[in-house]
Amino acid sequence: MFQDKKPAEVFSLSVFLKDELTSRGWEIVDLSYHCTLSEDRLQEIVNGSTIYMREAEALGYAFGVSPMLFLTIQHTWLRDKGQ
């Protein structure tokens, strides 16, 4: 039933994270403080690197949301781009 539905706008996890950081007034160092990921790894993710469940859980904890949000954004972006 919903297989044919497309989101109104598809954006990358990188764009989402940059927007979240900006809206909170955070830098990578602040995000690193709020989760268990290194600044280097977070920079890779913000630059477009693929995330995995452990990283999604850390981001979810830092932002106070479900880890599935990050995995879904990533999956939808990659699917939309045909990767």
C-alpha positions as CSV (number, residue, x, y, z in Angstrom):
1,M,0.0,0.0,0.0
2,F,2.7,2.5,1.0
3,Q,5.4,1.1,-1.2
4,D,4.5,3.6,-4.0
5,K,4.7,6.6,-1.7
6,K,7.7,8.9,-1.9
7,P,8.7,11.4,0.8
8,A,8.1,15.1,-0.1
9,E,11.8,15.8,0.3
10,V,14.8,13.5,0.6
11,F,17.9,14.8,2.2
12,S,21.2,13.3,3.3
13,L,22.1,12.4,6.9
14,S,24.9,14.9,6.5
15,V,22.5,17.7,5.8
16,F,20.2,16.6,8.7
17,L,23.1,16.5,11.1
18,K,24.5,19.9,10.0
19,D,21.1,21.4,10.5
20,E,20.7,19.9,13.9
21,L,24.1,21.1,15.0
22,T,23.4,24.6,13.8
23,S,20.0,24.7,15.4
24,R,21.5,23.7,18.8
25,G,24.5,25.9,18.4
26,W,26.8,22.9,18.7
27,E,30.1,22.1,17.0
28,I,31.4,18.6,16.4
29,V,33.2,18.8,19.8
30,D,29.9,19.4,21.6
31,L,28.2,16.5,19.8
32,S,31.2,14.3,20.8
33,Y,30.7,15.3,24.4
34,H,27.0,14.2,24.2
35,C,27.7,10.8,22.7
36,T,30.3,8.1,22.6
37,L,31.7,8.9,19.2
38,S,35.1,10.5,18.6
39,E,35.3,13.9,16.9
40,D,37.1,12.3,14.0
41,R,34.3,9.8,13.4
42,L,31.6,12.4,13.8
43,Q,33.4,14.6,11.2
44,E,33.4,11.6,8.8
45,I,29.7,11.1,9.4
46,V,28.9,14.8,8.9
47,N,30.9,14.6,5.7
48,G,28.7,11.7,4.4
49,S,30.2,8.5,5.7
50,T,27.8,5.6,6.3
51,I,26.6,5.0,9.8
52,Y,25.9,1.7,11.6
53,M,23.6,0.8,14.5
54,R,26.1,1.6,17.2
55,E,26.7,5.1,15.8
56,A,22.9,5.6,15.3
57,E,22.4,4.7,18.9
58,A,25.0,7.2,20.0
59,L,23.5,9.9,17.9
60,G,20.0,9.1,19.1
61,Y,21.2,9.4,22.7
62,A,22.8,12.7,22.0
63,F,19.8,14.2,20.2
64,G,17.1,12.5,22.4
65,V,15.5,10.6,19.5
66,S,15.3,7.0,18.3
67,P,18.4,5.6,16.5
68,M,16.0,4.5,13.8
69,L,15.6,8.1,12.7
70,F,19.2,8.3,11.5
71,L,19.2,4.9,9.9
72,T,15.9,5.7,8.1
73,I,17.2,9.1,6.8
74,Q,20.4,7.3,5.6
75,H,18.5,4.5,4.0
76,T,15.9,6.8,2.3
77,W,18.7,9.0,0.9
78,L,20.7,6.1,-0.5
79,R,17.6,4.5,-2.0
80,D,16.5,7.7,-3.6
81,K,20.0,8.1,-5.1
82,G,19.9,4.6,-6.4
83,Q,22.9,3.3,-4.3
